[in-house]
Amino acid sequence: MKEKTLFVAISTQKGGIGKTALTVLLSSYLHYSKGYNVAVVDCDYPQYSINGMRLRDKRSVTEDPHYKSLFYKQSKTLNKRAYPIEVSRAPEAIETAKKIVQESEAPLDFVFFDLPGTMNAKGVLSTLAQMDYIITPITADRMVLESSLEYAGLINEQIITTGKGSIKGLHLLWNLVDARESNHLYDIYEQVIDELGLQVMKSYLPDTKRFRHEITTEHKPVFRSTLLPADKRLIKGSNLDEVADEFIAIVKGGGNG
């Protein structure tokens, strides 16, 4: 029996904490490196950053011999296409996703949604209610954390605990973690989060410049791309593999993990 395609939102209401970057990193790693079939619905109007990255990536693998060769070798090795990216306004996002799933040649494991960073945007709350899982990146900045916890708490209270949606789990993910910060600080924050009835993933993503390594004319190792997997040399120490493995364990476990 074919497994249901899972709808996953990487979602927060605070800008600058890596929501879009995490969507790309996780989608590309799962699709190109872990053998899953993925699609992305870019709802982050008006910039549509992920779709913009795909257009830049396409130009590079078409015009630059170095990236053209990398992309060709990868396509032959994997024998699978690049994952589809469709733009959509939030109110139409679910219909857009269903159309992608229906038209996909191979059964899709995940559709990732990059939603606008505000609950007030039209259609965001109703779209979130139809997700299977929500991942909310958080940082140790007090103002950012308070905003993120308020956001996650609202989803938890209005959708999850009331049973008014499809959400099986909402998980917070520490992002941009500074190795110089005290573990005691994170322990205090996690105690507060636990008291709010929210869950934090055990793995985390460090604050590292490697996450910004996109396709460039300098031909440096690529970490963030919609057409190429993260360079294996950059994966080590990035924790991306650990985050992806924990994500898979959560969603394949079918609950709050």
Accessible surface in RSA format (square Angstrom, percent):
REM  Atomic radii and reference values for relative SASA: ProtOr
REM  Chains: A
REM  Algorithm: Lee & Richards
REM  Probe-radius: 1.40
REM  Slices: 20
REM RES _ NUM      All-atoms   Total-Side   Main-Chain    Non-polar    All polar
REM                ABS   REL    ABS   REL    ABS   REL    ABS   REL    ABS   REL
RES MET A   1   238.14 123.3 154.21 102.1  83.93 199.8 131.48 111.8 106.66 141.3
RES LYS A   2   119.22  58.2  89.56  55.0  29.65  70.6  87.21  78.5  32.00  34.1
RES GLU A   3   122.88  70.6 108.39  82.0  14.50  34.5  56.74 109.7  66.15  54.0
RES LYS A   4   131.48  64.1 109.75  67.3  21.73  51.7 111.28 100.2  20.20  21.5
RES THR A   5     8.91   6.3   4.53   4.6   4.38  10.4   4.39   5.9   4.52   6.8
RES LEU A   6    20.20  11.2  20.20  14.4   0.00   0.0  20.20  14.2   0.00   0.0
RES PHE A   7    20.92  10.5  20.92  13.0   0.00   0.0  20.92  12.7   0.00   0.0
RES VAL A   8     0.00   0.0   0.00   0.0   0.00   0.0   0.00   0.0   0.00   0.0
RES ALA A   9     0.00   0.0   0.00   0.0   0.00   0.0   0.00   0.0   0.00   0.0
RES ILE A  10     0.00   0.0   0.00   0.0   0.00   0.0   0.00   0.0   0.00   0.0
RES SER A  11     0.45   0.4   0.34   0.5   0.11   0.3   0.11   0.2   0.34   0.5
RES THR A  12     0.29   0.2   0.03   0.0   0.26   0.6   0.03   0.0   0.26   0.4
RES GLN A  13    50.18  28.1  34.76  25.4  15.42  36.7   5.78  12.3  44.40  33.7
RES LYS A  14    69.97  34.1  68.11  41.8   1.86   4.4  26.65  24.0  43.31  46.1
RES GLY A  15    66.23  81.7   0.00   N/A  66.23  81.7  40.83 112.1  25.40  56.9
RES GLY A  16    76.66  94.5   0.00   N/A  76.66  94.5  41.49 113.9  35.17  78.8
RES ILE A  17     6.36   3.6   5.74   4.3   0.62   1.5   5.74   4.1   0.62   1.7
RES GLY A  18    21.28  26.2   0.00   N/A  21.28  26.2  16.64  45.7   4.64  10.4
RES LYS A  19    20.10   9.8  17.19  10.5   2.91   6.9  16.50  14.8   3.61   3.8
RES THR A  20    29.55  21.0  27.49  27.9   2.05   4.9  21.43  28.8   8.12  12.3
RES ALA A  21    21.44  19.7  17.19  26.5   4.25   9.7  19.10  26.9   2.34   6.2
RES LEU A  22     2.45   1.4   1.27   0.9   1.18   3.0   1.97   1.4   0.48   1.3
RES THR A  23     0.00   0.0   0.00   0.0   0.00   0.0   0.00   0.0   0.00   0.0
RES VAL A  24     0.66   0.4   0.19   0.2   0.47   1.1   0.66   0.6   0.00   0.0
RES LEU A  25     6.40   3.6   4.26   3.0   2.14   5.4   5.58   3.9   0.82   2.2
RES LEU A  26     1.38   0.8   1.38   1.0   0.00   0.0   1.38   1.0   0.00   0.0
RES SER A  27     0.00   0.0   0.00   0.0   0.00   0.0   0.00   0.0   0.00   0.0
RES SER A  28     4.64   3.9   4.64   6.2   0.00   0.0   4.64   9.9   0.00   0.0
RES TYR A  29    22.53  10.5  22.03  12.5   0.50   1.3   4.87   3.7  17.66  21.8
RES LEU A  30     0.00   0.0   0.00   0.0   0.00   0.0   0.00   0.0   0.00   0.0
RES HIS A  31     8.42   4.6   7.94   5.5   0.48   1.2   7.94   8.2   0.48   0.6
RES TYR A  32    10.01   4.7   1.37   0.8   8.64  22.5   1.37   1.0   8.64  10.7
RES SER A  33    55.38  46.8  20.03  26.7  35.35  81.4  18.75  39.9  36.63  51.3
RES LYS A  34    86.17  42.0  60.75  37.3  25.43  60.5  24.87  22.4  61.30  65.3
RES GLY A  35    61.52  75.9   0.00   N/A  61.52  75.9  32.51  89.2  29.01  65.0
RES TYR A  36    46.35  21.6  46.11  26.2   0.24   0.6  22.82  17.1  23.53  29.0
RES ASN A  37    32.56  22.5  32.56  31.5   0.00   0.0   2.08   5.0  30.47  29.5
RES VAL A  38     0.10   0.1   0.00   0.0   0.10   0.2   0.00   0.0   0.10   0.3
RES ALA A  39     0.00   0.0   0.00   0.0   0.00   0.0   0.00   0.0   0.00   0.0
RES VAL A  40     0.56   0.4   0.56   0.5   0.00   0.0   0.56   0.5   0.00   0.0
RES VAL A  41     0.00   0.0   0.00   0.0   0.00   0.0   0.00   0.0   0.00   0.0
RES ASP A  42     0.00   0.0   0.00   0.0   0.00   0.0   0.00   0.0   0.00   0.0
RES CYS A  43     0.21   0.2   0.00   0.0   0.21   0.5   0.00   0.0   0.21   0.2
RES ASP A  44    12.12   8.5  12.12  12.1   0.00   0.0   0.00   0.0  12.12  12.1
RES TYR A  45   107.67  50.3  94.59  53.8  13.08  34.0  52.57  39.5  55.10  67.9
RES PRO A  46    96.02  70.0  77.38  70.5  18.64  67.8  77.99  64.4  18.03 112.1
RES GLN A  47   107.51  60.1  78.94  57.7  28.57  68.0  45.14  96.1  62.37  47.3
RES TYR A  48    41.85  19.5  40.86  23.2   0.99   2.6  33.87  25.5   7.98   9.8
RES SER A  49    44.57  37.7  35.22  47.0   9.35  21.5  25.38  54.0  19.20  26.9
RES ILE A  50     0.57   0.3   0.43   0.3   0.15   0.4   0.57   0.4   0.00   0.0
RES ASN A  51    38.94  26.9  38.94  37.6   0.00   0.0   0.00   0.0  38.94  37.6
RES GLY A  52    22.23  27.4   0.00   N/A  22.23  27.4  20.82  57.1   1.41   3.2
RES MET A  53    12.34   6.4  12.34   8.2   0.00   0.0  12.34  10.5   0.00   0.0
RES ARG A  54    19.83   8.3  19.83  10.1   0.00   0.0   6.19   8.5  13.64   8.3
RES LEU A  55    93.22  51.9  91.26  65.3   1.96   4.9  91.26  64.1   1.96   5.3
RES ARG A  56   108.55  45.6 106.73  54.4   1.82   4.3  53.65  73.3  54.90  33.3
RES ASP A  57     4.56   3.2   4.47   4.4   0.09   0.2   0.09   0.2   4.47   4.5
RES LYS A  58   108.44  52.9 107.85  66.2   0.59   1.4  55.85  50.3  52.59  56.0
RES ARG A  59   131.06  55.0 127.93  65.2   3.14   7.5  55.09  75.3  75.97  46.0
RES SER A  60    26.82  22.7  21.75  29.0   5.07  11.7   6.19  13.2  20.63  28.9
RES VAL A  61    14.10   9.3   9.45   8.6   4.65  11.2   9.45   8.2   4.65  12.6
RES THR A  62    92.29  65.6  79.07  80.2  13.22  31.5  61.60  82.7  30.70  46.4
RES GLU A  63   127.78  73.4  97.72  73.9  30.06  71.6  43.50  84.1  84.28  68.8
RES ASP A  64    26.04  18.2  23.10  23.0   2.95   7.0  12.59  29.6  13.45  13.4
RES PRO A  65   106.91  77.9  99.46  90.7   7.44  27.1 102.08  84.3   4.83  30.0
RES HIS A  66    71.26  38.9  60.96  42.4  10.29  26.3  44.40  45.8  26.86  31.3
RES TYR A  67     1.49   0.7   1.49   0.8   0.00   0.0   1.41   1.1   0.08   0.1
RES LYS A  68   116.51  56.8 115.48  70.9   1.03   2.5  64.80  58.3  51.71  55.1
RES SER A  69    46.11  39.0  39.42  52.6   6.69  15.4  30.99  66.0  15.12  21.2
RES LEU A  70    72.81  40.6  69.80  49.9   3.02   7.6  69.86  49.1   2.95   7.9
RES PHE A  71    52.99  26.5  52.99  32.8   0.00   0.0  52.99  32.1   0.00   0.0
RES TYR A  72   135.81  63.4 133.06  75.7   2.75   7.2 104.06  78.2  31.75  39.1
RES LYS A  73   128.99  62.9 125.28  76.9   3.71   8.8  79.21  71.3  49.77  53.0
RES GLN A  74    23.07  12.9  16.51  12.1   6.56  15.6  18.71  39.8   4.36   3.3
RES SER A  75    37.65  31.8  31.13  41.5   6.52  15.0  26.38  56.2  11.28  15.8
RES LYS A  76   141.04  68.8 117.19  71.9  23.86  56.8  66.79  60.1  74.25  79.1
RES THR A  77   115.10  81.9  82.70  83.8  32.39  77.2  67.46  90.6  47.64  72.0
RES LEU A  78    60.88  33.9  40.22  28.8  20.66  51.9  43.25  30.4  17.62  47.4
RES ASN A  79   133.81  92.3 111.94 108.2  21.87  52.7  22.01  53.0 111.80 108.1
RES LYS A  80    49.00  23.9  30.43  18.7  18.58  44.2  37.63  33.9  11.37  12.1
RES ARG A  81   183.20  76.9 170.22  86.8  12.97  30.9  72.93  99.7 110.27  66.8
RES ALA A  82    29.16  26.8  10.78  16.6  18.38  41.8  11.07  15.6  18.08  47.9
RES TYR A  83     0.47   0.2   0.24   0.1   0.23   0.6   0.23   0.2   0.24   0.3
RES PRO A  84    49.53  36.1  41.27  37.6   8.27  30.0  49.53  40.9   0.00   0.0
RES ILE A  85    18.86  10.7   0.27   0.2  18.59  44.8   0.27   0.2  18.59  50.5
RES GLU A  86    79.12  45.4  78.11  59.1   1.01   2.4   6.88  13.3  72.24  59.0
RES VAL A  87    66.19  43.6  50.63  45.8  15.57  37.5  50.63  44.0  15.57  42.2
RES SER A  88     9.58   8.1   1.13   1.5   8.45  19.5   9.29  19.8   0.28   0.4
RES ARG A  89   118.71  49.8 114.96  58.6   3.75   8.9  31.51  43.1  87.19  52.8
RES ALA A  90     4.74   4.4   2.11   3.2   2.64   6.0   2.11   3.0   2.64   7.0
RES PRO A  91    58.87  42.9  27.64  25.2  31.24 113.5  30.07  24.8  28.80 179.0
RES GLU A  92    91.36  52.5  90.40  68.4   0.97   2.3  51.67  99.9  39.69  32.4
RES ALA A  93     0.00   0.0   0.00   0.0   0.00   0.0   0.00   0.0   0.00   0.0
RES ILE A  94    11.63   6.6  11.48   8.6   0.14   0.3  11.48   8.3   0.14   0.4
RES GLU A  95   114.03  65.5 109.00  82.5   5.03  12.0  54.56 105.5  59.47  48.6
RES THR A  96    28.46  20.2  23.07  23.4   5.39  12.9  15.69  21.1  12.77  19.3
RES ALA A  97     0.00   0.0   0.00   0.0   0.00   0.0   0.00   0.0   0.00   0.0
RES LYS A  98   105.08  51.3  99.99  61.4   5.09  12.1  60.94  54.8  44.15  47.0
RES LYS A  99   124.72  60.8 122.20  75.0   2.52   6.0  67.36  60.6  57.37  61.1
RES ILE A 100    14.62   8.3  10.29   7.7   4.33  10.4  13.80   9.9   0.81   2.2
RES VAL A 101    41.40  27.2  30.88  28.0  10.52  25.3  30.88  26.8  10.52  28.5
RES GLN A 102   154.71  86.5 122.25  89.3  32.46  77.3  43.02  91.6 111.68  84.7
RES GLU A 103   117.27  67.3  88.06  66.6  29.20  69.5  43.69  84.5  73.57  60.1
RES SER A 104    37.74  31.9  10.13  13.5  27.62  63.6  12.10  25.8  25.65  35.9
RES GLU A 105   148.50  85.3 104.70  79.2  43.80 104.3  62.14 120.2  86.36  70.5
RES ALA A 106    43.22  39.7  39.66  61.2   3.56   8.1  41.88  59.0   1.34   3.5
RES PRO A 107    82.64  60.2  72.32  65.9  10.32  37.5  79.37  65.5   3.27  20.3
RES LEU A 108     9.43   5.3   5.14   3.7   4.29  10.8   5.42   3.8   4.01  10.8
RES ASP A 109    40.67  28.5  35.47  35.3   5.21  12.3   3.83   9.0  36.84  36.7
RES PHE A 110     0.02   0.0   0.02   0.0   0.00   0.0   0.02   0.0   0.00   0.0
RES VAL A 111     0.00   0.0   0.00   0.0   0.00   0.0   0.00   0.0   0.00   0.0
RES PHE A 112     0.00   0.0   0.00   0.0   0.00   0.0   0.00   0.0   0.00   0.0
RES PHE A 113     0.00   0.0   0.00   0.0   0.00   0.0   0.00   0.0   0.00   0.0
RES ASP A 114     0.00   0.0   0.00   0.0   0.00   0.0   0.00   0.0   0.00   0.0
RES LEU A 115     0.35   0.2   0.16   0.1   0.18   0.5   0.16   0.1   0.18   0.5
RES PRO A 116    15.25  11.1  14.47  13.2   0.78   2.8  14.71  12.1   0.54   3.4
RES GLY A 117    30.53  37.6   0.00   N/A  30.53  37.6  12.90  35.4  17.63  39.5
RES THR A 118    51.83  36.9  51.37  52.1   0.46   1.1  43.87  58.9   7.96  12.0
RES MET A 119    28.02  14.5  14.80   9.8  13.22  31.5  14.80  12.6  13.22  17.5
RES ASN A 120   143.41  98.9 111.52 107.8  31.89  76.8  32.94  79.3 110.46 106.8
RES ALA A 121    31.38  28.9  17.25  26.6  14.13  32.1  27.73  39.1   3.65   9.7
RES LYS A 122   172.10  84.0 153.39  94.1  18.71  44.5 105.12  94.6  66.98  71.3
RES GLY A 123    18.68  23.0   0.00   N/A  18.68  23.0   9.30  25.5   9.38  21.0
RES VAL A 124     0.31   0.2   0.16   0.1   0.15   0.4   0.16   0.1   0.15   0.4
RES LEU A 125    64.07  35.7  62.44  44.7   1.63   4.1  62.44  43.8   1.63   4.4
RES SER A 126    66.43  56.1  56.04  74.8  10.40  24.0  50.10 106.7  16.34  22.9
RES THR A 127     2.71   1.9   2.59   2.6   0.12   0.3   0.12   0.2   2.59   3.9
RES LEU A 128     0.00   0.0   0.00   0.0   0.00   0.0   0.00   0.0   0.00   0.0
RES ALA A 129    16.59  15.3  16.50  25.5   0.09   0.2  16.50  23.2   0.09   0.2
RES GLN A 130    80.57  45.1  73.95  54.0   6.62  15.8  24.83  52.9  55.74  42.3
RES MET A 131     0.00   0.0   0.00   0.0   0.00   0.0   0.00   0.0   0.00   0.0
RES ASP A 132     1.72   1.2   1.72   1.7   0.00   0.0   0.10   0.2   1.62   1.6
RES TYR A 133     0.99   0.5   0.99   0.6   0.00   0.0   0.70   0.5   0.29   0.4
RES ILE A 134     0.00   0.0   0.00   0.0   0.00   0.0   0.00   0.0   0.00   0.0
RES ILE A 135     3.64   2.1   3.64   2.7   0.00   0.0   3.64   2.6   0.00   0.0
RES THR A 136     0.00   0.0   0.00   0.0   0.00   0.0   0.00   0.0   0.00   0.0
RES PRO A 137     0.00   0.0   0.00   0.0   0.00   0.0   0.00   0.0   0.00   0.0
RES ILE A 138     0.00   0.0   0.00   0.0   0.00   0.0   0.00   0.0   0.00   0.0
RES THR A 139    11.68   8.3  11.42  11.6   0.27   0.6  10.25  13.8   1.43   2.2
RES ALA A 140    12.26  11.3   1.81   2.8  10.45  23.8   2.04   2.9  10.22  27.1
RES ASP A 141    78.84  55.2  65.55  65.2  13.30  31.4  25.23  59.4  53.61  53.5
RES ARG A 142   169.11  71.0 163.40  83.3   5.71  13.6  50.82  69.5 118.29  71.7
RES MET A 143   142.21  73.6 136.56  90.4   5.66  13.5  97.14  82.6  45.07  59.7
RES VAL A 144    20.83  13.7  20.83  18.9   0.00   0.0  20.83  18.1   0.00   0.0
RES LEU A 145     5.62   3.1   5.62   4.0   0.00   0.0   5.62   3.9   0.00   0.0
RES GLU A 146    93.43  53.6  85.97  65.0   7.46  17.8  40.10  77.6  53.33  43.5
RES SER A 147    20.84  17.6  17.07  22.8   3.77   8.7  14.46  30.8   6.38   8.9
RES SER A 148     0.00   0.0   0.00   0.0   0.00   0.0   0.00   0.0   0.00   0.0
RES LEU A 149    18.15  10.1  14.96  10.7   3.19   8.0  15.63  11.0   2.51   6.8
RES GLU A 150   121.71  69.9 107.82  81.6  13.89  33.1  45.43  87.9  76.28  62.3
RES TYR A 151     1.93   0.9   0.69   0.4   1.25   3.2   1.89   1.4   0.04   0.1
RES ALA A 152     0.00   0.0   0.00   0.0   0.00   0.0   0.00   0.0   0.00   0.0
RES GLY A 153    14.62  18.0   0.00   N/A  14.62  18.0  14.62  40.1   0.00   0.0
RES LEU A 154    63.58  35.4  60.87  43.5   2.72   6.8  61.89  43.5   1.70   4.6
RES ILE A 155     0.00   0.0   0.00   0.0   0.00   0.0   0.00   0.0   0.00   0.0
RES ASN A 156    25.83  17.8  25.83  25.0   0.00   0.0   0.33   0.8  25.50  24.6
RES GLU A 157   114.03  65.5 106.72  80.7   7.31  17.4  37.67  72.9  76.36  62.3
RES GLN A 158    81.66  45.7  72.06  52.7   9.60  22.9  28.44  60.5  53.22  40.4
RES ILE A 159     7.84   4.5   7.34   5.5   0.50   1.2   7.34   5.3   0.50   1.4
RES ILE A 160    46.84  26.7  31.20  23.2  15.63  37.7  34.04  24.5  12.80  34.7
RES THR A 161    97.82  69.6  59.55  60.4  38.27  91.2  59.63  80.1  38.20  57.7
RES THR A 162    69.68  49.6  36.35  36.8  33.33  79.4  45.18  60.7  24.51  37.0
RES GLY A 163    60.29  74.3   0.00   N/A  60.29  74.3  31.23  85.7  29.06  65.1
RES LYS A 164   162.42  79.2 127.95  78.5  34.47  82.1  83.39  75.1  79.03  84.2
RES GLY A 165    33.04  40.7   0.00   N/A  33.04  40.7   9.43  25.9  23.62  52.9
RES SER A 166    59.00  49.9  44.64  59.6  14.36  33.1  24.69  52.6  34.32  48.1
RES ILE A 167    18.73  10.7   0.22   0.2  18.51  44.6   0.22   0.2  18.51  50.2
RES LYS A 168    81.53  39.8  66.71  40.9  14.82  35.3  66.41  59.8  15.12  16.1
RES GLY A 169     0.94   1.2   0.00   N/A   0.94   1.2   0.94   2.6   0.00   0.0
RES LEU A 170    10.69   6.0   2.70   1.9   7.99  20.1   2.70   1.9   7.99  21.5
RES HIS A 171     4.79   2.6   4.79   3.3   0.00   0.0   1.81   1.9   2.98   3.5
RES LEU A 172     0.00   0.0   0.00   0.0   0.00   0.0   0.00   0.0   0.00   0.0
RES LEU A 173     0.63   0.3   0.63   0.4   0.00   0.0   0.63   0.4   0.00   0.0
RES TRP A 174    10.27   4.1  10.27   5.0   0.00   0.0  10.26   5.5   0.01   0.0
RES ASN A 175     9.47   6.5   8.80   8.5   0.68   1.6   0.00   0.0   9.47   9.2
RES LEU A 176    67.77  37.7  56.07  40.1  11.71  29.4  56.07  39.4  11.71  31.5
RES VAL A 177    20.83  13.7  18.28  16.5   2.55   6.1  18.29  15.9   2.53   6.9
RES ASP A 178    36.16  25.3  33.28  33.1   2.88   6.8  11.33  26.7  24.83  24.8
RES ALA A 179   106.01  97.5  66.94 103.3  39.07  88.9  77.16 108.7  28.85  76.4
RES ARG A 180   212.87  89.4 176.90  90.2  35.97  85.6  87.49 119.6 125.38  76.0
RES GLU A 181    64.94  37.3  50.32  38.1  14.61  34.8  22.68  43.9  42.26  34.5
RES SER A 182    63.33  53.5  48.50  64.7  14.83  34.2  47.02 100.1  16.31  22.8
RES ASN A 183   122.09  84.2 116.36 112.4   5.73  13.8  27.58  66.4  94.51  91.3
RES HIS A 184   121.87  66.6 118.18  82.1   3.69   9.4  84.96  87.6  36.91  42.9
RES LEU A 185    59.20  33.0  57.38  41.1   1.81   4.6  58.71  41.2   0.48   1.3
RES TYR A 186    25.40  11.9  25.35  14.4   0.05   0.1  23.87  17.9   1.53   1.9
RES ASP A 187    91.17  63.9  83.00  82.6   8.17  19.3  23.75  55.9  67.42  67.2
RES ILE A 188    79.63  45.3  78.73  58.7   0.90   2.2  79.46  57.2   0.17   0.5
RES TYR A 189    34.67  16.2  34.43  19.6   0.23   0.6  22.97  17.3  11.70  14.4
RES GLU A 190    69.62  40.0  65.83  49.8   3.79   9.0  15.26  29.5  54.36  44.4
RES GLN A 191   115.14  64.4 108.44  79.3   6.70  16.0  33.12  70.5  82.02  62.2
RES VAL A 192    65.93  43.4  65.85  59.6   0.08   0.2  65.85  57.2   0.08   0.2
RES ILE A 193     0.76   0.4   0.76   0.6   0.00   0.0   0.76   0.5   0.00   0.0
RES ASP A 194   105.21  73.7  94.67  94.2  10.54  24.9  16.84  39.6  88.37  88.1
RES GLU A 195   129.94  74.6  91.54  69.3  38.40  91.4  47.16  91.2  82.78  67.6
RES LEU A 196    95.51  53.2  73.97  52.9  21.54  54.1  78.81  55.3  16.70  44.9
RES GLY A 197    54.88  67.7   0.00   N/A  54.88  67.7  34.50  94.7  20.38  45.6
RES LEU A 198    11.96   6.7   3.22   2.3   8.74  22.0   4.84   3.4   7.12  19.2
RES GLN A 199    68.42  38.3  64.87  47.4   3.55   8.5  31.15  66.3  37.27  28.3
RES VAL A 200    33.31  21.9   9.10   8.2  24.20  58.3   9.10   7.9  24.20  65.6
RES MET A 201     5.46   2.8   1.07   0.7   4.39  10.4   2.58   2.2   2.87   3.8
RES LYS A 202   190.16  92.8 157.85  96.9  32.31  76.9 119.98 108.0  70.18  74.8
RES SER A 203    12.17  10.3   5.80   7.7   6.37  14.7  11.74  25.0   0.43   0.6
RES TYR A 204    92.33  43.1  92.33  52.5   0.00   0.0  48.40  36.4  43.93  54.2
RES LEU A 205     3.07   1.7   3.07   2.2   0.00   0.0   3.07   2.2   0.00   0.0
RES PRO A 206    26.46  19.3  26.45  24.1   0.01   0.0  26.45  21.8   0.01   0.0
RES ASP A 207    78.17  54.8  52.64  52.4  25.53  60.4   5.52  13.0  72.65  72.5
RES THR A 208    29.47  21.0  19.87  20.1   9.61  22.9  16.57  22.3  12.91  19.5
RES LYS A 209   151.43  73.9 147.04  90.2   4.39  10.5  94.85  85.4  56.58  60.3
RES ARG A 210    57.87  24.3  55.76  28.4   2.11   5.0   7.38  10.1  50.48  30.6
RES PHE A 211    17.70   8.9  17.70  11.0   0.00   0.0  17.70  10.7   0.00   0.0
RES ARG A 212   142.59  59.9 128.00  65.2  14.59  34.7  54.50  74.5  88.08  53.4
RES HIS A 213    61.93  33.8  55.76  38.8   6.17  15.8  44.63  46.0  17.30  20.1
RES GLU A 214    38.76  22.3  34.50  26.1   4.26  10.1  13.48  26.1  25.28  20.6
RES ILE A 215    24.92  14.2   4.75   3.5  20.16  48.6   4.75   3.4  20.16  54.7
RES THR A 216    58.36  41.5  49.64  50.3   8.73  20.8  58.08  78.0   0.29   0.4
RES THR A 217   125.24  89.1 106.44 107.9  18.80  44.8  80.11 107.6  45.14  68.2
RES GLU A 218   118.55  68.1  89.89  68.0  28.66  68.2  42.49  82.2  76.06  62.1
RES HIS A 219    77.72  42.5  58.11  40.4  19.62  50.2  37.82  39.0  39.90  46.4
RES LYS A 220   118.51  57.8 113.30  69.5   5.21  12.4  64.52  58.1  53.98  57.5
RES PRO A 221    45.04  32.8  38.62  35.2   6.43  23.4  44.28  36.6   0.76   4.7
RES VAL A 222     9.81   6.5   7.59   6.9   2.22   5.4   7.59   6.6   2.22   6.0
RES PHE A 223     2.96   1.5   0.00   0.0   2.96   7.7   0.00   0.0   2.96   8.5
RES ARG A 224    43.28  18.2  42.84  21.8   0.44   1.1   1.41   1.9  41.88  25.4
RES SER A 225     0.42   0.4   0.00   0.0   0.42   1.0   0.00   0.0   0.42   0.6
RES THR A 226     0.00   0.0   0.00   0.0   0.00   0.0   0.00   0.0   0.00   0.0
RES LEU A 227     5.17   2.9   5.17   3.7   0.00   0.0   5.17   3.6   0.00   0.0
RES LEU A 228     8.51   4.7   8.05   5.8   0.45   1.1   8.05   5.7   0.45   1.2
RES PRO A 229    41.35  30.1  36.36  33.1   4.99  18.1  36.36  30.0   4.99  31.0
RES ALA A 230     7.25   6.7   2.21   3.4   5.04  11.5   2.21   3.1   5.04  13.3
RES ASP A 231    32.40  22.7  23.51  23.4   8.89  21.0  11.97  28.2  20.42  20.4
RES LYS A 232   186.53  91.0 172.63 105.9  13.90  33.1 116.07 104.5  70.46  75.1
RES ARG A 233   176.58  74.1 149.99  76.5  26.59  63.3  80.57 110.1  96.01  58.2
RES LEU A 234    26.90  15.0  26.90  19.2   0.00   0.0  26.90  18.9   0.00   0.0
RES ILE A 235    21.34  12.1  21.28  15.9   0.06   0.1  21.28  15.3   0.06   0.2
RES LYS A 236   176.38  86.0 164.11 100.7  12.28  29.2 111.47 100.3  64.92  69.1
RES GLY A 237    53.65  66.2   0.00   N/A  53.65  66.2  33.14  90.9  20.51  45.9
RES SER A 238     0.00   0.0   0.00   0.0   0.00   0.0   0.00   0.0   0.00   0.0
RES ASN A 239    19.33  13.3  18.14  17.5   1.18   2.8   0.63   1.5  18.70  18.1
RES LEU A 240     0.45   0.3   0.45   0.3   0.00   0.0   0.45   0.3   0.00   0.0
RES ASP A 241    47.40  33.2  47.40  47.2   0.00   0.0   9.23  21.7  38.17  38.1
RES GLU A 242    96.03  55.1  90.76  68.7   5.27  12.5  32.75  63.3  63.28  51.7
RES VAL A 243     1.57   1.0   1.57   1.4   0.00   0.0   1.57   1.4   0.00   0.0
RES ALA A 244     0.00   0.0   0.00   0.0   0.00   0.0   0.00   0.0   0.00   0.0
RES ASP A 245    71.63  50.2  64.65  64.3   6.98  16.5  27.59  64.9  44.04  43.9
RES GLU A 246    34.49  19.8  29.12  22.0   5.36  12.8  25.29  48.9   9.19   7.5
RES PHE A 247     0.84   0.4   0.84   0.5   0.00   0.0   0.84   0.5   0.00   0.0
RES ILE A 248    24.19  13.8  24.19  18.0   0.00   0.0  24.19  17.4   0.00   0.0
RES ALA A 249    66.86  61.5  47.80  73.8  19.06  43.4  57.41  80.9   9.44  25.0
RES ILE A 250     9.74   5.5   8.88   6.6   0.86   2.1   9.72   7.0   0.02   0.1
RES VAL A 251     7.65   5.0   0.45   0.4   7.20  17.3   0.45   0.4   7.20  19.5
RES LYS A 252    92.88  45.3  59.79  36.7  33.09  78.8  51.13  46.0  41.75  44.5
RES GLY A 253    63.12  77.8   0.00   N/A  63.12  77.8  30.14  82.7  32.98  73.9
RES GLY A 254    47.81  59.0   0.00   N/A  47.81  59.0  24.21  66.4  23.61  52.9
RES GLY A 255    22.42  27.6   0.00   N/A  22.42  27.6  21.66  59.5   0.75   1.7
RES ASN A 256    75.15  51.8  67.82  65.5   7.33  17.6  15.46  37.2  59.69  57.7
RES GLY A 257    82.32 101.5   0.00   N/A  82.32 101.5  56.70 155.6  25.62  57.4
END  Absolute sums over single chains surface
CHAIN  1 A    12965.3      10364.3       2601.0       7014.8       5950.5
END  Absolute sums over all chains
TOTAL         12965.3      10364.3       2601.0       7014.8       5950.5
